[in-house]
Amino acid sequence: MLHLLIVDDEPLAVNYLVETLEETPTLQMHITKAYSGKDALNKLGNNKVDILLTDIRMPGMNGMELADEVLIRWPRCRVIFLTGYNDFEYVQSALRIGGVDYVLKTEGDAIIIRAIEKAIGDIEVEVNEDNIIQKARQQVHLALPSLRRDYLIEFLQGEVDCGSARSRRFQELGINLDPSEPVIAVLGRIDAWGTFSAPSDRVLLFYSIHNIAEDYLSIDVRFVSFQLDRTRIVWLVQPREGQPLEAAASALVNCSERIQIACKSLLKVPFSVVLASEATSWEAVSSRIEALKLQLTFRMGAGEEMLITESKADVNESRRSSHSLIEIGRLRSQMHKLDLLESYMDNGMKDQFKELFSELFTVNEALFSDEEGKWLGLELFSHISVFFLTYMNKRELFDIVGTTLQTEKIYSPDLHAGLHEMILFFDELGAVLADHNGRKQVERTHDIIGRVHNYIHQFLHEELSLTKLAEIVYLSPTYFSRMYKQITGQGLLEYINETRIQKAKVLLKTTNKKIHEVAEEVGLESAPYFTRLFRKKTGVTPLEYRESSKGMEAL
């Protein structure tokens, strides 16, 4: 929603203009009104303004000076000056700034609305300008290494795209590999940091190793490399186009040894490398990397500067069916998505929580039937258990849940009759938490509306701006305005005006105060504006209403 700032030293003119604009259906804007240049800057604070509509001639800071201040803070702001015939020299100099329009005060509301609509159109065009897109492309280019790593890490966690989507992502991220052909996985490990002990130095070390590897590998193979974790690097390798896979495997052995030697001689850092014994499909890359981690961990030796080629026996010994590996990889990737459930529970969205939880953890129980599957089940339980324990501890929800469910089941796998019962328990737990949070959210929202209504009734005689009312409940004006309308079905200004009119009716019936005194007591300093608003809401003037009330009393 765009933000319009209206500034004039005549409050009646400002209030009338605000009411006119709020009644114009084509102008859905957040409006701030001010009665001087300094008042405008104080009310704005750090809030961005998109359109400034200001009188030029004002005491103290005039409209030109105010526009200069606003444009320094928000150069993209559009400025519309309200001018008289004798202000042409001011307008002529202002138009040279660009993004500035002017309206003669005598031209009426329609011309002002047209100028605002033109400013809105200009803003929309600017947002869609090619230079904005170009800047975004430049930012993506700078972030490309990080985006590429994030994508490949997700890939290793089981987020495997279909072939066409993978091909598109490879092209977008500059991954010079064939997404339909198998790859050879290579895992490197920094065995000791040497002089690269500071965190900033370690980033430099990873870049240095990447550059060394590129110097050697790029001659013979195509590859992509990325930092896997604090000490390890992954290379995914394919032969150059037209070359056999065996040529790439042979080149890898020679290049790996050279990379090790260069790391030791140039960087003074010991570096171990383990090579997969055969190429693997993209779907099975994750399990292949896990196997290489084990090779580095459990192979006999000094533990530093190892150069290992995985043996075929090692591969066959740990190999499960490709279907099982893919299913296990999918399940492990779902464990990394647990945080997606958090927002649904926080926002009381029980149905959405249950739908996503079912999607994540509908599993093939056959995977958990053997001895190895038992440990996989315990792994699944531990991930879900830790997620809910952390969520409930942070929000102090154990007392709430304890009245509904057996909380010991959250951290005790033996209390569940089986995998299916365990998943059903956590599904129900999440639903209970979402229900609780939903009720609390409704209570807090109604409390917010109640506090604002109380403030309005207590301080009706004062200026009741959206900004001031939003500050009372610690919300942004735009969000509070939208929330208020969603909850009550009417705009905040509409409620304030109705409250003013109701109090004015009471005063007109029960006191002899003059019309301008009644207007001041309900927060409207201008008696003519009060009369116009009263007639609009009731169909009669305040004086006619008072007289009709007296007639009723006589009867």
ROTI-412119 format. One record per residue (C-alpha): residue in three letters; chain; x, y, z. Coordinates in pm, whole numbers. Example, Ala and Ser with C-alpha at 12.3 -4.5 7.8 and 13.67 -1.06 7.14 Angstrom:
residues 2
SITE  resn  chain    east   north      up
SITE   ALA      A    1230    -450     780
SITE   SER      A    1367    -106     714
END
This chain:
residues 555
SITE  resn  chain    east   north      up
SITE   MET      A       0       0       0
SITE   LEU      A     138     340    -101
SITE   HIS      A     183     615     160
SITE   LEU      A      45     965      87
SITE   LEU      A     146    1264     301
SITE   ILE      A     -87    1569     288
SITE   VAL      A      46    1897     432
SITE   ASP      A    -134    2231     461
SITE   ASP      A    -141    2493     737
SITE   GLU      A    -521    2502     711
SITE   PRO      A    -656    2202     909
SITE   LEU      A   -1001    2232     753
SITE   ALA      A    -855    2197     404
SITE   VAL      A    -649    1894     508
SITE   ASN      A    -937    1716     681
SITE   TYR      A   -1170    1780     390
SITE   LEU      A    -915    1652     138
SITE   VAL      A    -845    1337     344
SITE   GLU      A   -1215    1259     364
SITE   THR      A   -1257    1313     -10
SITE   LEU      A    -966    1084     -96
SITE   GLU      A   -1081     811     144
SITE   GLU      A   -1419     813     -30
SITE   THR      A   -1253     767    -372
SITE   PRO      A   -1256     387    -442
SITE   THR      A    -966     401    -692
SITE   LEU      A    -729     540    -428
SITE   GLN      A    -642     270    -174
SITE   MET      A    -363     443      20
SITE   HIS      A    -234     496     372
SITE   ILE      A    -275     871     436
SITE   THR      A     -90    1085     689
SITE   LYS      A    -198    1445     743
SITE   ALA      A       9    1730     886
SITE   TYR      A     -43    2103     937
SITE   SER      A     314    2230     888
SITE   GLY      A     642    2120     737
SITE   LYS      A     797    2039    1074
SITE   ASP      A     483    1856    1185
SITE   ALA      A     507    1644     869
SITE   LEU      A     871    1546     927
SITE   ASN      A     802    1462    1294
SITE   LYS      A     509    1240    1202
SITE   LEU      A     700    1063     929
SITE   GLY      A    1001     966    1141
SITE   ASN      A    1162     682     945
SITE   ASN      A     842     583     762
SITE   LYS      A     876     597     384
SITE   VAL      A     649     835     190
SITE   ASP      A     558     766    -175
SITE   ILE      A     359    1080    -261
SITE   LEU      A     382    1423     -99
SITE   LEU      A      87    1660    -154
SITE   THR      A     176    1996       1
SITE   ASP      A      83    2361      -3
SITE   ILE      A     374    2579    -118
SITE   ARG      A     311    2882     101
SITE   MET      A     319    2786     471
SITE   PRO      A     464    2966     774
SITE   GLY      A     798    2836     899
SITE   MET      A     909    2561     661
SITE   ASN      A     738    2617     324
SITE   GLY      A     636    2343      82
SITE   MET      A     951    2375    -131
SITE   GLU      A    1175    2328     173
SITE   LEU      A     966    2033     292
SITE   ALA      A     988    1869     -52
SITE   ASP      A    1367    1907     -46
SITE   GLU      A    1385    1731     294
SITE   VAL      A    1153    1451     183
SITE   LEU      A    1342    1394    -144
SITE   ILE      A    1673    1371      42
SITE   ARG      A    1529    1085     250
SITE   TRP      A    1321     921     -25
SITE   PRO      A    1445    1027    -372
SITE   ARG      A    1174     823    -548
SITE   CYS      A     892    1018    -378
SITE   ARG      A     650    1197    -611
SITE   VAL      A     569    1558    -512
SITE   ILE      A     247    1747    -592
SITE   PHE      A     235    2115    -500
SITE   LEU      A     -90    2300    -420
SITE   THR      A     -28    2646    -561
SITE   GLY      A    -179    2988    -621
SITE   TYR      A    -143    3187    -941
SITE   ASN      A     144    3392    -795
SITE   ASP      A     355    3082    -717
SITE   PHE      A     463    3017   -1077
SITE   GLU      A     831    3100   -1018
SITE   TYR      A     841    2846    -735
SITE   VAL      A     673    2583    -952
SITE   GLN      A     905    2648   -1246
SITE   SER      A    1213    2579   -1033
SITE   ALA      A    1049    2274    -871
SITE   LEU      A     964    2115   -1206
SITE   ARG      A    1334    2103   -1291
SITE   ILE      A    1383    1850   -1009
SITE   GLY      A    1177    1585   -1189
SITE   GLY      A     898    1372   -1045
SITE   VAL      A     708    1691    -950
SITE   ASP      A     356    1806   -1042
SITE   TYR      A     144    2101    -937
SITE   VAL      A    -227    2177    -900
SITE   LEU      A    -390    2518    -868
SITE   LYS      A    -597    2543    -550
SITE   THR      A    -890    2678    -748
SITE   GLU      A    -911    2377    -983
SITE   GLY      A   -1106    2153    -744
SITE   ASP      A   -1100    1796    -612
SITE   ALA      A   -1114    1616    -947
SITE   ILE      A    -785    1770   -1063
SITE   ILE      A    -613    1680    -734
SITE   ILE      A    -735    1320    -762
SITE   ARG      A    -615    1306   -1122
SITE   ALA      A    -269    1431   -1018
SITE   ILE      A    -247    1165    -744
SITE   GLU      A    -356     891    -987
SITE   LYS      A     -88    1007   -1231
SITE   ALA      A     175     990    -954
SITE   ILE      A      61     636    -865
SITE   GLY      A      90     536   -1231
SITE   ASP      A     442     680   -1252
SITE   ILE      A     546     482    -942
SITE   GLU      A     408     158   -1087
SITE   VAL      A     594     215   -1413
SITE   GLU      A     917     285   -1228
SITE   VAL      A     888     -33   -1022
SITE   ASN      A     869    -231   -1346
SITE   GLU      A    1153     -49   -1517
SITE   ASP      A    1425    -255   -1681
SITE   ASN      A    1693    -102   -1459
SITE   ILE      A    1527    -257   -1151
SITE   ILE      A    1533    -597   -1321
SITE   GLN      A    1892    -540   -1425
SITE   LYS      A    1992    -461   -1067
SITE   ALA      A    1823    -780    -952
SITE   ARG      A    2016    -978   -1211
SITE   GLN      A    2341    -825   -1093
SITE   GLN      A    2260    -915    -734
SITE   VAL      A    2177   -1273    -835
SITE   HIS      A    2508   -1295   -1021
SITE   LEU      A    2699   -1184    -711
SITE   ALA      A    2506   -1434    -500
SITE   LEU      A    2546   -1718    -751
SITE   PRO      A    2813   -1920    -562
SITE   SER      A    2602   -1910    -246
SITE   LEU      A    2282   -2001    -435
SITE   ARG      A    2462   -2286    -608
SITE   ARG      A    2589   -2424    -279
SITE   ASP      A    2245   -2397    -117
SITE   TYR      A    2089   -2589    -406
SITE   LEU      A    2350   -2866    -400
SITE   ILE      A    2330   -2901     -21
SITE   GLU      A    1952   -2942     -53
SITE   PHE      A    2019   -3196    -327
SITE   LEU      A    2234   -3399     -89
SITE   GLN      A    1957   -3378     170
SITE   GLY      A    1721   -3553     -71
SITE   GLU      A    1563   -3255    -250
SITE   VAL      A    1605   -3423    -591
SITE   ASP      A    1436   -3248    -884
SITE   CYS      A    1284   -3422   -1182
SITE   GLY      A    1501   -3422   -1494
SITE   SER      A    1357   -3114   -1666
SITE   ALA      A    1355   -2903   -1348
SITE   ARG      A    1710   -3013   -1268
SITE   SER      A    1827   -2914   -1614
SITE   ARG      A    1672   -2569   -1578
SITE   ARG      A    1825   -2515   -1234
SITE   PHE      A    2170   -2627   -1355
SITE   GLN      A    2151   -2368   -1630
SITE   GLU      A    2030   -2092   -1395
SITE   LEU      A    2304   -2163   -1142
SITE   GLY      A    2588   -2210   -1391
SITE   ILE      A    2648   -2579   -1311
SITE   ASN      A    2839   -2704   -1614
SITE   LEU      A    2732   -3069   -1581
SITE   ASP      A    2483   -3293   -1761
SITE   PRO      A    2186   -3351   -1526
SITE   SER      A    2092   -3674   -1707
SITE   GLU      A    2436   -3840   -1692
SITE   PRO      A    2601   -4005   -1388
SITE   VAL      A    2872   -3829   -1187
SITE   ILE      A    3180   -3930    -992
SITE   ALA      A    3172   -3804    -634
SITE   VAL      A    3489   -3682    -461
SITE   LEU      A    3516   -3575     -98
SITE   GLY      A    3802   -3364      38
SITE   ARG      A    3879   -3286     402
SITE   ILE      A    4097   -3021     564
SITE   ASP      A    4285   -3228     826
SITE   ALA      A    4432   -2931    1016
SITE   TRP      A    4390   -2554     991
SITE   GLY      A    4757   -2459    1010
SITE   THR      A    4783   -2081    1015
SITE   PHE      A    4419   -2042     903
SITE   SER      A    4274   -2043    1254
SITE   ALA      A    4054   -1730    1239
SITE   PRO      A    3704   -1773    1087
SITE   SER      A    3774   -1513     817
SITE   ASP      A    4099   -1693     727
SITE   ARG      A    3913   -2023     693
SITE   VAL      A    3684   -1872     430
SITE   LEU      A    3997   -1766     244
SITE   LEU      A    4138   -2118     278
SITE   PHE      A    3832   -2278     117
SITE   TYR      A    3852   -2035    -175
SITE   SER      A    4223   -2111    -213
SITE   ILE      A    4162   -2487    -225
SITE   HIS      A    3881   -2433    -474
SITE   ASN      A    4116   -2232    -699
SITE   ILE      A    4392   -2494    -674
SITE   ALA      A    4148   -2770    -768
SITE   GLU      A    4014   -2568   -1059
SITE   ASP      A    4367   -2518   -1197
SITE   TYR      A    4422   -2895   -1209
SITE   LEU      A    4076   -3040   -1276
SITE   SER      A    3945   -2798   -1540
SITE   ILE      A    4201   -2923   -1792
SITE   ASP      A    4067   -3281   -1799
SITE   VAL      A    3711   -3287   -1660
SITE   ARG      A    3392   -3089   -1599
SITE   PHE      A    3306   -3040   -1234
SITE   VAL      A    3128   -2839    -969
SITE   SER      A    3267   -2794    -618
SITE   PHE      A    3111   -2662    -298
SITE   GLN      A    3183   -2649      74
SITE   LEU      A    2988   -2925     246
SITE   ASP      A    3052   -2828     609
SITE   ARG      A    3319   -2684     837
SITE   THR      A    3606   -2902     706
SITE   ARG      A    3486   -3083     394
SITE   ILE      A    3454   -3005      24
SITE   VAL      A    3261   -3199    -242
SITE   TRP      A    3345   -3228    -609
SITE   LEU      A    3096   -3376    -855
SITE   VAL      A    3279   -3470   -1174
SITE   GLN      A    3194   -3571   -1531
SITE   PRO      A    3422   -3628   -1832
SITE   ARG      A    3453   -3361   -2096
SITE   GLU      A    3207   -3395   -2382
SITE   GLY      A    3306   -3682   -2611
SITE   GLN      A    3539   -3836   -2350
SITE   PRO      A    3471   -4170   -2176
SITE   LEU      A    3394   -4193   -1807
SITE   GLU      A    3711   -4394   -1750
SITE   ALA      A    3924   -4099   -1868
SITE   ALA      A    3768   -3876   -1602
SITE   ALA      A    3826   -4138   -1331
SITE   SER      A    4191   -4175   -1430
SITE   ALA      A    4245   -3798   -1439
SITE   LEU      A    4090   -3764   -1094
SITE   VAL      A    4352   -3985    -930
SITE   ASN      A    4639   -3781   -1074
SITE   CYS      A    4476   -3446   -1005
SITE   SER      A    4385   -3536    -647
SITE   GLU      A    4747   -3610    -564
SITE   ARG      A    4856   -3277    -716
SITE   ILE      A    4588   -3093    -517
SITE   GLN      A    4718   -3253    -197
SITE   ILE      A    5079   -3157    -276
SITE   ALA      A    4980   -2798    -361
SITE   CYS      A    4778   -2761     -38
SITE   LYS      A    5075   -2882     164
SITE   SER      A    5342   -2677     -12
SITE   LEU      A    5151   -2354     -82
SITE   LEU      A    4899   -2337     204
SITE   LYS      A    5085   -2549     462
SITE   VAL      A    4763   -2743     522
SITE   PRO      A    4723   -3126     517
SITE   PHE      A    4436   -3231     291
SITE   SER      A    4276   -3576     250
SITE   VAL      A    4079   -3695     -53
SITE   VAL      A    3854   -3996    -111
SITE   LEU      A    3731   -4089    -461
SITE   ALA      A    3419   -4290    -542
SITE   SER      A    3507   -4613    -719
SITE   GLU      A    3235   -4568    -980
SITE   ALA      A    2996   -4311   -1116
SITE   THR      A    2652   -4281    -965
SITE   SER      A    2315   -4141   -1067
SITE   TRP      A    2211   -3798    -940
SITE   GLU      A    1937   -3959    -731
SITE   ALA      A    2196   -4165    -541
SITE   VAL      A    2460   -3892    -497
SITE   SER      A    2353   -3828    -137
SITE   SER      A    2413   -4190     -27
SITE   ARG      A    2743   -4197    -217
SITE   ILE      A    2870   -3891     -27
SITE   GLU      A    2767   -4053     302
SITE   ALA      A    2970   -4361     209
SITE   LEU      A    3274   -4145     129
SITE   LYS      A    3245   -3977     469
SITE   LEU      A    3271   -4321     630
SITE   GLN      A    3578   -4402     420
SITE   LEU      A    3758   -4094     552
SITE   THR      A    3651   -4168     908
SITE   PHE      A    3727   -4538     943
SITE   ARG      A    4014   -4613     704
SITE   MET      A    4334   -4715     877
SITE   GLY      A    4625   -4470     861
SITE   ALA      A    4773   -4163    1020
SITE   GLY      A    4447   -3973     967
SITE   GLU      A    4609   -3695     763
SITE   GLU      A    4672   -3649     389
SITE   MET      A    4501   -3975     297
SITE   LEU      A    4432   -4040     -70
SITE   ILE      A    4172   -4317     -90
SITE   THR      A    3987   -4477    -375
SITE   GLU      A    3673   -4648    -255
SITE   SER      A    3685   -5021    -323
SITE   LYS      A    3407   -5207    -505
SITE   ALA      A    3379   -5438    -203
SITE   ASP      A    3301   -5139      19
SITE   VAL      A    3031   -5029    -223
SITE   ASN      A    2868   -5371    -244
SITE   GLU      A    2886   -5431     129
SITE   SER      A    2669   -5130     217
SITE   ARG      A    2448   -5126     -92
SITE   ARG      A    2072   -5145     -42
SITE   SER      A    1824   -5145    -326
SITE   SER      A    1814   -4824    -528
SITE   HIS      A    1446   -4785    -436
SITE   SER      A    1527   -4807     -65
SITE   LEU      A    1811   -4558     -97
SITE   ILE      A    1588   -4308    -275
SITE   GLU      A    1312   -4355     -16
SITE   ILE      A    1555   -4312     273
SITE   GLY      A    1699   -4002     104
SITE   ARG      A    1348   -3862      66
SITE   LEU      A    1270   -3930     430
SITE   ARG      A    1590   -3761     547
SITE   SER      A    1508   -3459     333
SITE   GLN      A    1167   -3438     503
SITE   MET      A    1341   -3423     842
SITE   HIS      A    1507   -3101     725
SITE   LYS      A    1164   -2950     650
SITE   LEU      A    1031   -2971    1003
SITE   ASP      A    1068   -2596    1047
SITE   LEU      A     798   -2548     781
SITE   LEU      A     550   -2676    1037
SITE   GLU      A     640   -2404    1287
SITE   SER      A     456   -2118    1116
SITE   TYR      A     138   -2328    1087
SITE   MET      A     143   -2401    1461
SITE   ASP      A     228   -2039    1549
SITE   ASN      A     -63   -1909    1342
SITE   GLY      A    -317   -2163    1466
SITE   MET      A    -351   -2324    1122
SITE   LYS      A    -434   -2678    1237
SITE   ASP      A    -565   -2813     906
SITE   GLN      A    -260   -2690     715
SITE   PHE      A     -32   -2838     980
SITE   LYS      A    -195   -3181     959
SITE   GLU      A    -187   -3178     579
SITE   LEU      A     185   -3094     564
SITE   PHE      A     279   -3333     846
SITE   SER      A     101   -3616     666
SITE   GLU      A     279   -3526     343
SITE   LEU      A     619   -3523     513
SITE   PHE      A     590   -3838     721
SITE   THR      A     378   -4086     530
SITE   VAL      A     647   -4356     521
SITE   ASN      A     693   -4709     394
SITE   GLU      A     706   -4915     714
SITE   ALA      A     895   -5192     531
SITE   LEU      A    1206   -4973     555
SITE   PHE      A    1199   -5012     932
SITE   SER      A    1138   -5388     951
SITE   ASP      A    1501   -5512     975
SITE   GLU      A    1781   -5435    1222
SITE   GLU      A    1916   -5148    1014
SITE   GLY      A    1562   -5011     982
SITE   LYS      A    1525   -5002    1361
SITE   TRP      A    1805   -4743    1381
SITE   LEU      A    1654   -4548    1094
SITE   GLY      A    1326   -4532    1288
SITE   LEU      A    1511   -4407    1595
SITE   GLU      A    1675   -4141    1379
SITE   LEU      A    1333   -4028    1257
SITE   PHE      A    1196   -4020    1612
SITE   SER      A    1492   -3817    1741
SITE   HIS      A    1450   -3549    1473
SITE   ILE      A    1077   -3505    1534
SITE   SER      A    1123   -3525    1912
SITE   VAL      A    1392   -3255    1917
SITE   PHE      A    1180   -3030    1695
SITE   PHE      A     878   -3044    1928
SITE   LEU      A    1086   -3023    2247
SITE   THR      A    1259   -2709    2120
SITE   TYR      A     931   -2555    2001
SITE   MET      A     753   -2618    2331
SITE   ASN      A    1046   -2512    2551
SITE   LYS      A    1081   -2179    2371
SITE   ARG      A     711   -2105    2412
SITE   GLU      A     666   -2267    2757
SITE   LEU      A     382   -2490    2639
SITE   PHE      A     438   -2808    2840
SITE   ASP      A     169   -2726    3095
SITE   ILE      A     -83   -2667    2816
SITE   VAL      A     -10   -2996    2641
SITE   GLY      A      19   -3196    2962
SITE   THR      A    -355   -3173    3020
SITE   THR      A    -429   -3327    2680
SITE   LEU      A    -147   -3568    2588
SITE   GLN      A     112   -3782    2765
SITE   THR      A     419   -3557    2737
SITE   GLU      A     660   -3842    2820
SITE   LYS      A     590   -3979    2473
SITE   ILE      A     765   -3675    2324
SITE   TYR      A    1106   -3796    2442
SITE   SER      A    1054   -4169    2510
SITE   PRO      A    1043   -4384    2193
SITE   ASP      A     968   -4702    2393
SITE   LEU      A     628   -4563    2495
SITE   HIS      A     507   -4587    2133
SITE   ALA      A     366   -4920    2012
SITE   GLY      A     523   -4873    1671
SITE   LEU      A     627   -4631    1397
SITE   HIS      A     270   -4563    1285
SITE   GLU      A     154   -4485    1639
SITE   MET      A     455   -4256    1693
SITE   ILE      A     374   -4051    1382
SITE   LEU      A       6   -4027    1481
SITE   PHE      A     107   -3901    1828
SITE   PHE      A     321   -3617    1693
SITE   ASP      A      51   -3531    1439
SITE   GLU      A    -199   -3494    1725
SITE   LEU      A      55   -3300    1933
SITE   GLY      A     102   -3043    1656
SITE   ALA      A    -274   -3009    1615
SITE   VAL      A    -315   -2942    1991
SITE   LEU      A     -43   -2675    1979
SITE   ALA      A    -199   -2511    1671
SITE   ASP      A    -541   -2506    1841
SITE   HIS      A    -395   -2343    2152
SITE   ASN      A    -205   -2079    1956
SITE   GLY      A    -512   -2006    1742
SITE   ARG      A    -725   -1936    2050
SITE   LYS      A    -455   -1714    2199
SITE   GLN      A    -421   -1523    1873
SITE   VAL      A    -795   -1448    1864
SITE   GLU      A    -785   -1335    2229
SITE   ARG      A    -486   -1105    2163
SITE   THR      A    -651    -958    1854
SITE   HIS      A    -973    -878    2037
SITE   ASP      A    -771    -731    2323
SITE   ILE      A    -593    -502    2075
SITE   ILE      A    -923    -382    1927
SITE   GLY      A   -1065    -329    2276
SITE   ARG      A    -765    -123    2391
SITE   VAL      A    -790     100    2083
SITE   HIS      A   -1164     150    2129
SITE   ASN      A   -1114     242    2495
SITE   TYR      A    -847     495    2397
SITE   ILE      A   -1074     648    2130
SITE   HIS      A   -1360     694    2378
SITE   GLN      A   -1130     833    2646
SITE   PHE      A    -945    1081    2421
SITE   LEU      A   -1211    1159    2162
SITE   HIS      A   -1146    1531    2205
SITE   GLU      A    -786    1490    2082
SITE   GLU      A    -649    1421    1734
SITE   LEU      A    -677    1046    1673
SITE   SER      A    -435     963    1394
SITE   LEU      A    -377     611    1264
SITE   THR      A     -10     642    1358
SITE   LYS      A     -88     731    1721
SITE   LEU      A    -344     451    1761
SITE   ALA      A    -109     196    1605
SITE   GLU      A     167     299    1846
SITE   ILE      A     -61     219    2141
SITE   VAL      A     -70    -148    2038
SITE   TYR      A     288    -158    1900
SITE   LEU      A     191    -229    1538
SITE   SER      A     277     -57    1212
SITE   PRO      A       3     182    1094
SITE   THR      A     -48      -3     765
SITE   TYR      A     -76    -346     926
SITE   PHE      A    -301    -218    1206
SITE   SER      A    -536     -47     959
SITE   ARG      A    -566    -366     752
SITE   MET      A    -612    -588    1059
SITE   TYR      A    -876    -356    1208
SITE   LYS      A   -1086    -367     893
SITE   GLN      A   -1054    -746     864
SITE   ILE      A   -1168    -796    1225
SITE   THR      A   -1443    -530    1253
SITE   GLY      A   -1561    -501     894
SITE   GLN      A   -1519    -122     889
SITE   GLY      A   -1238     129     858
SITE   LEU      A   -1084     289    1166
SITE   LEU      A   -1173     643    1055
SITE   GLU      A   -1532     531    1004
SITE   TYR      A   -1547     402    1363
SITE   ILE      A   -1393     723    1501
SITE   ASN      A   -1640     941    1309
SITE   GLU      A   -1935     728    1423
SITE   THR      A   -1816     758    1784
SITE   ARG      A   -1782    1135    1746
SITE   ILE      A   -2131    1166    1601
SITE   GLN      A   -2282     952    1881
SITE   LYS      A   -2118    1163    2149
SITE   ALA      A   -2221    1480    1966
SITE   LYS      A   -2584    1361    1967
SITE   VAL      A   -2568    1315    2345
SITE   LEU      A   -2419    1661    2394
SITE   LEU      A   -2672    1822    2163
SITE   LYS      A   -2960    1657    2351
SITE   THR      A   -2838    1704    2708
SITE   THR      A   -2645    2035    2711
SITE   ASN      A   -2680    2389    2588
SITE   LYS      A   -2326    2402    2450
SITE   LYS      A   -2279    2591    2128
SITE   ILE      A   -2217    2401    1805
SITE   HIS      A   -1848    2492    1791
SITE   GLU      A   -1807    2381    2156
SITE   VAL      A   -1964    2046    2079
SITE   ALA      A   -1736    2014    1776
SITE   GLU      A   -1426    2077    1989
SITE   GLU      A   -1538    1830    2256
SITE   VAL      A   -1567    1549    2000
SITE   GLY      A   -1225    1630    1848
SITE   LEU      A   -1330    1841    1547
SITE   GLU      A   -1191    2193    1579
SITE   SER      A   -1368    2321    1268
SITE   ALA      A   -1739    2385    1324
SITE   PRO      A   -1819    2392     947
SITE   TYR      A   -1648    2057     900
SITE   PHE      A   -1833    1915    1202
SITE   THR      A   -2165    2038    1060
SITE   ARG      A   -2091    1881     719
SITE   LEU      A   -1987    1549     875
SITE   PHE      A   -2291    1546    1108
SITE   ARG      A   -2527    1606     818
SITE   LYS      A   -2360    1335     614
SITE   LYS      A   -2403    1079     894
SITE   THR      A   -2751    1178    1019
SITE   GLY      A   -2918    1363     731
SITE   VAL      A   -2969    1682     937
SITE   THR      A   -2748    1960    1074
SITE   PRO      A   -2652    1967    1444
SITE   LEU      A   -2889    2258    1502
SITE   GLU      A   -3178    2078    1328
SITE   TYR      A   -3106    1767    1535
SITE   ARG      A   -3111    1969    1859
SITE   GLU      A   -3439    2135    1766
SITE   SER      A   -3601    1804    1672
SITE   SER      A   -3489    1658    2005
SITE   LYS      A   -3654    1942    2192
SITE   GLY      A   -3975    1881    1996
SITE   MET      A   -3975    1515    2100
SITE   GLU      A   -3925    1611    2465
SITE   ALA      A   -4223    1849    2451
SITE   LEU      A   -4443    1569    2326
END
